[in-house]
Amino acid sequence: MEFDVTVEIPQGSRNKYEMDHTLERIRLDRLLFTSTKYPADYGYIDHTLGRDGDPLDALVLVGEPTFPGCVILCRAVGMFVMRDEKGPDEKILCVPAHDPRYGGVQDIGDVPEFDRLEITHFFEVYKDLEPGKSVEGSHWEGRDQAYAEIEEARRRAAQAPAPGASA
């Protein structure tokens, strides 16, 4: 399964950008309070709704950072599962769908251990200095669980009321 990921934050950035879906523009949300930097391009999978009420988060392993608003055709290789101050928060780990550098990366076990450790460390500490924000517990799941979560997030998005519709 291939899908589009819209990049909000390029790899190596401390700026936390978010798509303002009302304005259809990228907005600077904040500068990370810690000295950590995003370990991969970070954004969301189009036409999904995560359990946190936002589009499903995605990390894309890229050789070079892209830019906010860039759309990358991807495939999933795993899923990082964590809990923050708002509740469960899944992040789909992806690679560019047709990049030969990632042809051998098919499932989470194919991602170098150091890369997984770096991503885990980032998400465990990136909110440490922010008042009212927290991260507790995290673990990795494989490609099949990632695709199951994407399908569930697509169902949630399809069943969600249209923006501006009254409940």
C-alpha positions in Angstrom: 0.0 0.0 0.0 1.3 3.4 -1.0 0.0 6.7 0.4 0.9 10.4 0.5 2.6 12.0 3.5 2.5 15.8 3.8 5.7 17.0 5.5 5.2 19.6 8.2 8.7 19.5 9.8 11.9 18.7 8.0 14.5 16.3 9.5 17.0 18.3 11.7 14.6 21.1 12.6 13.7 22.3 16.1 10.8 24.3 14.7 7.4 22.6 15.3 5.3 23.4 12.3 1.7 22.3 11.9 -0.7 22.4 9.0 -3.6 24.8 9.7 -6.3 22.8 7.9 -8.7 25.8 8.0 -6.3 28.2 6.3 -4.6 25.4 4.3 -1.2 26.8 5.3 1.7 25.7 7.4 1.9 27.5 10.8 4.8 27.8 13.2 3.4 26.3 16.4 6.5 26.7 18.5 10.3 26.1 18.8 11.0 22.9 20.7 11.9 23.7 24.3 14.6 21.1 24.3 17.8 21.0 22.2 16.5 17.9 20.3 15.9 18.0 16.6 13.5 15.9 14.5 15.3 12.7 13.5 13.3 12.3 10.2 10.9 14.3 8.1 7.6 14.5 10.1 4.1 15.1 9.0 0.8 13.3 8.4 -0.9 10.8 6.2 -3.6 12.5 4.1 -7.2 11.5 4.5 -6.7 9.9 8.0 -7.8 10.7 11.5 -5.7 9.5 14.4 -7.0 8.7 17.8 -5.8 12.1 19.0 -8.3 13.9 16.6 -5.6 15.0 14.2 -4.5 13.3 10.9 -2.3 10.3 11.6 1.3 11.2 12.3 4.1 9.9 10.0 7.9 10.0 10.1 9.7 9.6 6.7 13.2 8.3 6.6 14.9 10.4 3.9 18.6 10.9 2.9 18.1 14.7 2.9 15.5 16.8 4.6 12.7 18.1 2.4 10.5 21.1 3.3 7.2 22.0 5.0 4.3 21.2 2.5 6.3 18.7 0.5 4.2 15.6 -0.4 6.1 12.2 -0.5 4.6 9.0 -1.8 5.4 6.5 0.9 5.0 3.0 2.3 5.0 2.0 5.9 7.7 -0.1 7.6 6.5 0.1 11.2 4.8 2.2 13.9 6.0 4.0 17.0 3.4 3.8 19.7 3.5 6.3 22.6 1.2 8.1 25.0 1.3 11.9 25.5 -0.7 14.3 27.7 -3.7 13.9 25.3 -3.6 10.1 25.2 -2.5 7.4 22.7 -0.4 8.8 19.9 0.8 6.5 17.0 3.4 7.6 14.5 3.8 5.6 11.3 7.4 5.1 10.2 7.7 5.3 6.4 10.2 5.3 3.6 9.8 6.9 0.1 7.9 4.3 -1.9 10.2 4.0 -4.9 13.6 5.1 -3.5 16.1 2.3 -4.2 18.1 3.3 -1.0 15.2 1.9 1.0 14.3 -1.1 -1.2 15.6 -3.5 1.5 13.7 -1.8 4.3 10.4 -3.6 4.3 9.5 -4.0 8.1 10.6 -2.5 11.4 13.4 -5.1 11.8 15.0 -3.8 8.6 15.4 -0.3 10.1 18.9 0.0 11.7 18.7 -0.3 15.4 20.4 3.0 16.0 17.8 4.8 13.9 15.0 3.3 16.0 16.9 4.2 19.2 17.3 7.8 18.0 13.6 8.1 17.2 12.6 6.6 20.5 14.9 8.9 22.4 13.6 12.0 20.6 10.0 11.2 21.4 10.7 10.3 25.0 12.4 13.7 25.7 11.3 16.3 23.2 8.5 17.6 25.5 10.5 17.4 28.8 10.8 21.2 29.3 7.3 22.2 28.2 4.8 23.0 30.9 1.8 20.7 30.8 3.2 18.3 28.2 4.4 14.8 28.8 5.3 11.5 27.2 4.9 8.1 28.9 5.7 4.7 27.6 6.6 3.8 24.1 7.3 0.8 21.9 7.6 -0.3 18.2 5.2 -2.3 16.2 5.8 -3.8 12.7 4.5 -3.0 9.2 1.3 -5.1 9.5 0.2 -3.2 12.6 1.1 0.1 10.9 -1.1 -0.7 7.9 -3.9 -1.8 10.2 -3.7 1.6 12.0 -3.7 3.5 8.7 -6.8 1.6 7.6 -8.5 2.4 10.9 -7.5 6.0 10.7 -9.0 6.2 7.2 -12.3 4.8 8.5 -12.3 7.3 11.3 -11.8 10.1 8.8 -14.5 8.9 6.5 -17.0 8.7 9.4 -16.1 12.1 10.9 -18.5 14.9 10.4 -17.5 17.5 7.8 -15.8 20.6 9.1 -18.3 23.1 10.2 -21.1 20.6 10.4 -23.2 20.7 13.6 -23.3 17.6 15.8 
